Amino acid sequence: HEWLESSSDAFPNLVTTGFVVSYLGALLLLPVGLYVILGLTWGAVDDKKRRTMNTFLLVFLSIPTYPVLTALLLAMAWSVLGLFAIACAVLGPAALTGWVWYKLLERKTQHLEMQAKLYKKMRRRGWEDITCCQLLWGLLVGLLSLCTWCSAAVALTIVKAPLVLASFVCRFVWDSLLMWLALVRLVPTAVVPSPANLPPT
């Protein structure tokens, strides 16, 4: 409980943070919005007096009222969003738990029905499942095979490991000797093992 409280205190409040950020964005939009509205108004009116009157009304009415109305609307919107987030946090896990519960029970019922149909089909065709004695006998045979053939395979691998290593060393020494003899011109280069000297397939 203390860990949850400390974690919640470490993060800022969702409603307050959203309101502050969105309100700052709305204030930054005021000059651009005012410029666009004035341009549209001037383009639609040809009379200079009407342009002046419209400009006066837009500037001296929108600038004082815009921050207040924006703050009220954003406060209402973020209050609703905060209530919606609380409702999702409370009802979301409960709904998810009920849905998973229902799906598990539904899946279990479907599996039992499928197994029942499979058993009926097996009985009609004369198939029978293995008995407990057959299962135990198979496990015993597998265990004995593991003790015998597995041990033999491990022992054979250990025995042949030095031979494999010795063959690699001998092959490396032989190829190195042929390369040295070809380098000093004692044998032709054709006998040196290389991909270029391999016969075509």
C-alpha positions in Angstrom: 0.0 0.0 0.0 2.8 2.4 0.8 4.6 1.5 -2.4 1.4 2.3 -4.4 1.0 5.6 -2.6 4.6 6.6 -3.2 4.3 5.6 -6.9 1.1 7.6 -7.4 2.7 10.6 -5.7 5.7 10.4 -8.0 3.5 10.9 -11.1 1.7 14.2 -11.8 -2.1 14.4 -11.6 -3.6 13.5 -14.9 -6.4 16.1 -14.9 -4.2 18.9 -13.7 -1.4 18.2 -16.2 -3.8 17.8 -19.1 -5.6 21.0 -18.3 -2.4 23.0 -18.0 -0.9 21.7 -21.2 -4.1 22.1 -23.2 -4.7 25.5 -21.8 -1.2 26.7 -22.8 -1.8 25.3 -26.2 -5.1 27.1 -26.5 -3.4 30.4 -25.5 -0.7 29.8 -28.1 -3.4 29.3 -30.7 -5.1 32.7 -29.9 -2.8 34.9 -32.2 -3.0 32.5 -35.1 -6.7 32.1 -34.8 -7.3 35.8 -34.5 -5.1 36.4 -37.6 -7.0 33.8 -39.6 -10.4 35.1 -38.6 -9.4 38.7 -39.3 -8.1 37.7 -42.8 -11.4 35.8 -43.5 -13.4 38.8 -42.3 -11.5 41.3 -44.3 -11.7 39.2 -47.4 -15.5 38.9 -47.1 -16.1 42.7 -46.5 -15.2 45.4 -48.9 -16.3 48.4 -46.8 -13.5 49.9 -44.7 -15.9 51.0 -42.0 -17.3 47.6 -41.6 -13.8 46.1 -41.6 -12.8 48.5 -38.8 -15.9 47.7 -36.8 -15.4 44.0 -37.3 -11.8 44.2 -36.3 -12.6 46.3 -33.2 -15.3 43.8 -32.1 -13.1 40.7 -32.7 -10.0 42.2 -31.0 -11.6 43.8 -28.0 -14.2 41.1 -27.4 -12.2 37.9 -28.2 -9.0 38.8 -26.3 -10.6 39.3 -22.9 -13.2 36.5 -23.2 -11.2 33.8 -25.0 -8.9 32.9 -22.0 -11.9 32.7 -19.6 -14.1 30.7 -21.9 -11.3 28.4 -22.9 -10.4 27.8 -19.2 -14.0 27.0 -18.3 -14.4 24.6 -21.3 -11.1 22.8 -20.7 -11.8 22.5 -17.0 -15.2 20.9 -17.8 -13.7 18.6 -20.4 -10.8 17.4 -18.3 -13.1 16.9 -15.3 -15.2 14.6 -17.5 -12.1 12.8 -18.8 -10.9 12.4 -15.2 -14.2 10.8 -14.2 -14.0 8.6 -17.3 -10.4 7.5 -16.4 -11.6 6.6 -12.8 -14.5 4.7 -14.2 -12.2 2.8 -16.6 -9.8 2.0 -13.7 -12.6 0.7 -11.6 -14.8 -1.0 -14.1 -12.2 -2.1 -16.6 -10.5 -4.7 -14.5 -13.8 -6.0 -13.3 -15.1 -6.3 -16.9 -11.9 -7.9 -18.1 -12.0 -10.4 -15.2 -15.6 -11.4 -16.0 -14.8 -11.7 -19.8 -11.8 -14.0 -19.1 -13.8 -16.0 -16.7 -16.6 -16.5 -19.2 -14.1 -17.4 -22.0 -12.4 -20.0 -19.8 -15.6 -21.7 -18.9 -16.8 -21.6 -22.5 -13.5 -23.1 -23.7 -13.7 -25.8 -21.1 -17.3 -26.7 -22.2 -16.2 -26.7 -25.8 -13.3 -29.0 -25.0 -15.4 -31.4 -23.1 -18.0 -31.6 -25.9 -15.2 -32.2 -28.5 -13.7 -35.0 -26.3 -17.1 -36.6 -25.9 -17.6 -36.6 -29.7 -14.1 -38.0 -30.2 -14.7 -40.8 -27.7 -18.0 -41.7 -29.5 -16.3 -41.8 -32.8 -13.5 -44.0 -31.4 -16.0 -46.4 -30.0 -17.9 -46.7 -33.3 -14.7 -47.5 -35.1 -13.6 -50.0 -32.5 -10.6 -47.9 -31.2 -9.6 -48.2 -27.6 -7.3 -46.1 -25.5 -4.3 -47.7 -23.9 -4.7 -49.1 -20.4 -2.8 -48.1 -17.3 -0.6 -51.2 -17.5 0.3 -50.5 -21.1 1.2 -46.9 -20.1 3.4 -48.1 -17.3 5.1 -50.7 -19.5 5.9 -48.1 -22.1 7.4 -45.8 -19.5 9.5 -48.7 -18.2 10.8 -49.6 -21.7 11.6 -45.9 -22.3 13.5 -45.6 -19.0 15.5 -48.8 -19.8 16.3 -47.6 -23.3 17.4 -44.3 -21.8 19.7 -46.2 -19.4 21.2 -48.5 -22.0 21.3 -46.8 -25.4 21.8 -43.3 -24.0 24.7 -44.4 -21.9 26.2 -46.3 -24.9 25.8 -43.2 -27.1 27.5 -41.0 -24.6 30.3 -43.5 -24.0 30.9 -43.9 -27.8 31.0 -40.1 -28.2 33.6 -39.8 -25.4 35.7 -42.6 -27.0 35.6 -41.3 -30.5 36.3 -37.7 -29.5 40.1 -38.1 -29.4 40.1 -39.9 -32.8 38.1 -37.1 -34.3 40.4 -34.5 -32.9 43.4 -36.4 -34.1 42.0 -36.7 -37.6 41.5 -32.9 -37.7 45.0 -32.3 -36.6 46.5 -34.8 -39.1 44.5 -33.2 -41.9 45.6 -29.7 -41.0 49.3 -30.9 -40.8 49.0 -32.6 -44.2 47.4 -29.7 -45.9 50.0 -27.3 -44.4 52.8 -29.5 -45.6 51.4 -29.7 -49.2 51.0 -25.9 -49.2 54.6 -25.4 -48.0 56.0 -27.9 -50.6 54.0 -26.1 -53.3 55.4 -22.8 -52.1 59.0 -24.0 -52.5 58.2 -25.5 -55.9 58.8 -29.1 -54.8 55.3 -30.3 -55.8 52.9 -28.9 -58.3 50.2 -26.5 -57.1 47.5 -28.9 -58.4 48.0 -31.2 -55.5 47.3 -28.5 -53.0 43.8 -28.8 -51.6 41.8 -25.7 -52.5 38.3 -25.0 -53.8 39.8 -24.1 -57.3 41.5 -27.6 -57.5 38.4 -29.5 -56.6 36.9 -31.6 -59.5 33.7 -30.2 -61.0 30.5 -31.8 -59.8 
